[in-house]
Amino acid sequence: MLFDIRTIVGTLLGCYGVVLVITGLVNDTAAEQAKTGGINVNIWAGIGMVAVSIAFLSWARLRPVVPPAADTPVIDGDAPTE
């Protein structure tokens, strides 16, 4: 599960989301609020990224990639040569 792309993407989005939420809580100036029309974009983007991160990590946890067994018959006719 460690090298599943969903785990990697979910972890990166989660890290970036947490950084944005912290930035939005700590660095919320009036000048930045004026640029965005009174909305704290860092917090909302961070919350969105954390939510998508949770979705990716849940998806990877609930539906893991299972490699086929070695004795599984080949369906398409391309049997490995030994």
C-alpha positions, 0 to 999 in steps of 0.5 A: 500500500505504501507505493500505491499512487493514491497513497502518495497523492493523498499524503501530498495533498494532506501536507499541502492542505495542512500548511494552507490551513495553518497559513490561513489561521496565522497570516490573515491580514486585511490586505489579503482579505481585500484581494479576495473579497473578504474570503480567507482563501488559504483556509478554504483551499486547505480544507478542500485539500485535506478533504480530498486527501482523506478521500484518497487515503480512504479509497486506498485503505478500503479498496487496496490493490491486490496482485493476482496469485501466481497460479491464476490462469491467463485469460488472454492467451499470453501465457508466460514462457519459461 
